[in-house]
Amino acid sequence: MATTTIAMHMLGKLPVRTDVRTLALARYVDRAKLPAPPDDLDETTHVEDWPMYGNDRIGDCTIAAAAHMIEAWTAAGHGRAVEVTEASVLGAFDRVKLVDPATGEEGAVVLDVLRMWRKTGIDRHRIGAFARLPVHDHELLRTAAWLFGGLYLGLQLPISAQRQATWDWTGSLSGPAMPGSWGGHAVDVVRYGPTSLTVVTWGRLQEMTWSFSDRYVDEAYCILSPDFLLGDQAPNGFDLEALKADLALVTA
């Protein structure tokens, strides 16, 4: 297996926080009407650089992943990537950061980031809504990535991934392969194929296998953003009006 040496990079995703009010994508899709997702997807066109956003020195991966999504969305929608400033990323992180009681390091809860992103925005970019996805449903994950321009994932990374060029499951879930033995991390899915997904992390693209995703992804969201979707236009088979109505009932 090919290996790589990971420089000192920070993580920063705190444990999953659940909330019964969080909308689930499966409620708003009619699989009989949804078009089949393509076998391959690539949202990296027109993106020349993925900034580190300070994630080599602080645990702001949750905000860095959001900024990378904005970059990919604007590149796909306008043919030119809009790069969020590092100052804006750090400012947004200051609004949601907590101290991890297990490590004493700063990080953030994904749900807090998504709520802040919807309410106040990141560098003037606000999202319309977010919806939870089942982490093992490959078809729905691919469909959501295609319809909404990527996925926002949380992982419990194993130490075994530190020297892997492609993050892959080793066949074990103990020792260095134990979920979370390295720490919690947040990433943006920008590409997928039959055997793997590609995410943005630490200023670069990182491939991981679907097998790795099945063992280490612990939360997944699709995000409705005006940076990618045009106005109130809904993809075929997606009930945007129902989602809006339900969203109005949620006080988050």
C-alpha positions as CSV (number, residue, x, y, z in Angstrom):
1,M,0.0,0.0,0.0
2,A,1.3,3.4,-0.9
3,T,2.2,5.6,2.1
4,T,2.6,9.3,2.7
5,T,3.9,11.3,5.7
6,I,1.4,13.6,7.2
7,A,3.0,16.8,8.5
8,M,1.7,18.4,11.7
9,H,-1.9,19.2,10.9
10,M,-4.7,19.9,13.3
11,L,-8.1,18.2,13.4
12,G,-10.9,19.9,15.4
13,K,-14.3,18.2,15.0
14,L,-15.8,17.6,18.4
15,P,-18.1,14.6,19.0
16,V,-21.4,14.4,17.2
17,R,-24.3,16.3,18.8
18,T,-27.7,15.0,17.8
19,D,-30.9,17.0,17.7
20,V,-34.3,15.6,16.8
21,R,-35.1,18.9,15.0
22,T,-32.3,18.3,12.4
23,L,-34.0,17.7,9.0
24,A,-33.2,14.4,7.3
25,L,-32.8,14.4,3.5
26,A,-34.7,11.1,3.0
27,R,-37.9,12.9,4.0
28,Y,-37.7,15.2,1.0
29,V,-36.7,13.0,-1.8
30,D,-38.8,10.7,-4.0
31,R,-36.4,8.0,-5.1
32,A,-38.7,6.9,-7.8
33,K,-38.5,10.4,-9.4
34,L,-34.9,11.2,-8.7
35,P,-32.5,10.9,-11.6
36,A,-29.8,8.4,-11.2
37,P,-26.5,10.1,-10.1
38,P,-23.6,9.8,-12.5
39,D,-21.0,7.2,-11.8
40,D,-18.3,9.9,-11.4
41,L,-18.6,13.4,-10.2
42,D,-15.9,16.1,-10.0
43,E,-16.5,19.6,-8.5
44,T,-12.9,20.7,-8.6
45,T,-13.0,22.3,-12.0
46,H,-11.9,25.9,-12.0
47,V,-10.5,25.7,-8.5
48,E,-6.8,26.3,-8.5
49,D,-6.0,26.4,-4.8
50,W,-7.5,25.1,-1.6
51,P,-6.3,27.3,1.3
52,M,-5.1,25.7,4.6
53,Y,-7.1,28.3,6.6
54,G,-5.0,27.9,9.6
55,N,-5.8,24.2,10.1
56,D,-2.1,23.5,10.4
57,R,-2.0,25.4,13.7
58,I,-5.6,25.4,15.1
59,G,-8.5,23.0,15.1
60,D,-10.8,24.9,12.8
61,C,-11.4,22.1,10.3
62,T,-15.2,22.5,10.6
63,I,-15.0,26.1,9.3
64,A,-12.2,25.3,6.8
65,A,-14.5,22.6,5.3
66,A,-17.3,25.1,4.9
67,A,-15.0,27.6,3.2
68,H,-13.9,24.9,0.8
69,M,-17.5,24.1,0.0
70,I,-18.1,27.8,-0.8
71,E,-15.1,27.8,-3.1
72,A,-16.3,24.7,-5.0
73,W,-19.9,25.9,-5.2
74,T,-18.9,29.3,-6.7
75,A,-16.5,27.7,-9.1
76,A,-19.2,25.3,-10.3
77,G,-21.9,28.0,-10.5
78,H,-19.9,30.8,-11.9
79,G,-16.8,29.3,-13.5
80,R,-14.7,31.2,-11.0
81,A,-14.0,30.2,-7.5
82,V,-14.6,32.7,-4.7
83,E,-12.0,32.2,-2.0
84,V,-13.1,33.0,1.5
85,T,-10.5,35.0,3.5
86,E,-8.6,33.3,6.3
87,A,-9.6,36.2,8.6
88,S,-13.3,35.3,7.9
89,V,-12.6,31.7,8.6
90,L,-10.9,32.4,11.9
91,G,-13.7,34.9,12.8
92,A,-16.4,32.3,12.2
93,F,-14.4,29.7,14.2
94,D,-14.3,32.1,17.1
95,R,-18.1,32.2,17.2
96,V,-18.5,28.4,17.5
97,K,-15.3,27.1,19.1
98,L,-15.3,25.0,22.2
99,V,-12.6,23.2,24.2
100,D,-12.4,19.5,23.7
101,P,-12.6,18.0,27.3
102,A,-10.6,15.0,26.2
103,T,-7.6,16.8,24.7
104,G,-7.9,20.4,26.0
105,E,-7.6,21.6,22.4
106,E,-10.1,23.9,20.6
107,G,-12.6,22.5,18.1
108,A,-16.2,22.8,17.1
109,V,-19.4,20.8,16.9
110,V,-20.6,20.3,13.3
111,L,-24.2,21.1,14.2
112,D,-23.1,24.4,15.8
113,V,-21.2,25.3,12.6
114,L,-24.2,24.5,10.3
115,R,-26.6,26.6,12.4
116,M,-24.2,29.5,12.5
117,W,-23.6,29.3,8.8
118,R,-27.4,29.5,8.2
119,K,-28.0,32.3,10.7
120,T,-25.1,34.7,10.2
121,G,-23.0,33.3,7.4
122,I,-19.3,32.9,6.7
123,D,-17.7,35.8,4.9
124,R,-21.3,37.0,3.8
125,H,-22.1,33.5,2.5
126,R,-25.2,32.1,4.1
127,I,-26.8,28.7,3.5
128,G,-30.5,28.2,3.1
129,A,-30.8,24.8,4.9
130,F,-28.9,21.6,5.7
131,A,-30.2,18.1,5.9
132,R,-28.7,15.0,7.5
133,L,-27.8,11.9,5.4
134,P,-27.5,8.2,6.4
135,V,-23.7,7.7,6.3
136,H,-23.9,4.2,4.8
137,D,-26.3,4.9,2.0
138,H,-23.9,5.2,-0.9
139,E,-26.6,5.9,-3.5
140,L,-28.2,8.7,-1.5
141,L,-24.8,10.1,-0.7
142,R,-23.8,10.2,-4.4
143,T,-27.2,11.7,-5.3
144,A,-26.9,14.4,-2.7
145,A,-23.3,15.2,-3.7
146,W,-24.4,15.6,-7.3
147,L,-27.6,17.6,-6.7
148,F,-26.2,20.0,-4.1
149,G,-22.6,20.3,-5.1
150,G,-20.8,18.2,-2.6
151,L,-21.1,16.9,1.0
152,Y,-20.1,18.0,4.4
153,L,-18.7,15.1,6.3
154,G,-17.5,14.4,9.8
155,L,-15.0,11.6,10.4
156,Q,-13.5,9.8,13.3
157,L,-10.0,9.4,11.8
158,P,-7.8,6.4,12.8
159,I,-4.0,6.7,13.3
160,S,-3.6,4.2,10.5
161,A,-4.6,7.0,8.0
162,Q,-1.7,9.1,8.9
163,R,0.7,7.4,6.5
164,Q,-1.8,6.4,3.8
165,A,-1.7,8.1,0.4
166,T,-5.3,7.0,0.0
167,W,-7.3,6.6,3.2
168,D,-8.4,3.0,3.2
169,W,-9.7,0.5,5.7
170,T,-7.0,-1.9,6.9
171,G,-9.4,-4.7,7.8
172,S,-9.2,-3.9,11.5
173,L,-11.0,-1.5,13.8
174,S,-8.6,-1.9,16.7
175,G,-5.2,-0.5,17.6
176,P,-4.1,2.2,15.2
177,A,-7.2,1.5,13.0
178,M,-9.6,2.3,15.8
179,P,-12.1,5.0,14.8
180,G,-11.1,8.3,16.5
181,S,-7.7,7.2,17.6
182,W,-6.3,10.1,15.6
183,G,-9.2,12.4,16.2
184,G,-12.4,14.0,14.8
185,H,-12.1,15.8,11.5
186,A,-14.5,17.6,9.1
187,V,-14.0,17.6,5.3
188,D,-15.8,18.6,2.0
189,V,-16.5,16.0,-0.6
190,V,-15.7,17.4,-4.1
191,R,-15.3,14.2,-6.1
192,Y,-16.5,10.6,-6.2
193,G,-16.2,7.5,-8.3
194,P,-17.2,3.8,-8.1
195,T,-14.5,3.0,-5.5
196,S,-13.6,6.2,-3.8
197,L,-14.4,9.8,-2.7
198,T,-12.1,12.8,-2.8
199,V,-12.3,15.4,0.0
200,V,-10.6,18.7,0.7
201,T,-8.4,18.8,3.8
202,W,-5.3,20.7,4.9
203,G,-5.0,22.7,1.6
204,R,-5.1,19.7,-0.7
205,L,-7.2,16.9,-2.2
206,Q,-7.4,13.6,-0.3
207,E,-8.8,10.4,-1.7
208,M,-10.5,7.8,0.5
209,T,-12.2,4.6,-0.3
210,W,-15.9,3.9,0.2
211,S,-14.8,1.1,2.5
212,F,-13.0,3.7,4.7
213,S,-16.0,6.0,4.6
214,D,-18.2,3.2,5.8
215,R,-16.1,2.7,8.9
216,Y,-15.0,6.2,9.8
217,V,-17.6,8.7,8.7
218,D,-19.9,9.5,11.6
219,E,-22.0,12.3,10.2
220,A,-22.9,13.5,6.8
221,Y,-24.9,16.5,5.5
222,C,-26.0,18.0,2.2
223,I,-26.4,21.8,2.2
224,L,-28.7,24.0,0.1
225,S,-26.8,27.1,-0.8
226,P,-27.5,30.0,-3.2
227,D,-23.9,29.8,-4.2
228,F,-24.8,26.5,-6.0
229,L,-28.5,26.3,-6.4
230,L,-30.2,29.1,-8.5
231,G,-33.0,30.8,-6.5
232,D,-35.9,28.4,-5.7
233,Q,-35.1,26.0,-8.5
234,A,-35.4,22.4,-7.0
235,P,-33.9,19.3,-8.6
236,N,-36.3,16.8,-10.0
237,G,-37.7,14.5,-7.2
238,F,-36.7,16.9,-4.4
239,D,-39.5,18.6,-2.4
240,L,-38.0,22.0,-1.7
241,E,-41.3,23.5,-0.6
242,A,-41.8,20.9,2.1
243,L,-38.3,21.4,3.3
244,K,-38.9,25.2,3.6
245,A,-42.1,24.6,5.4
246,D,-40.5,22.3,7.9
247,L,-37.5,24.6,8.3
248,A,-39.8,27.4,9.3
249,L,-41.0,25.3,12.2
250,V,-37.5,24.6,13.5
251,T,-36.1,27.0,16.0
252,A,-32.4,26.3,15.8
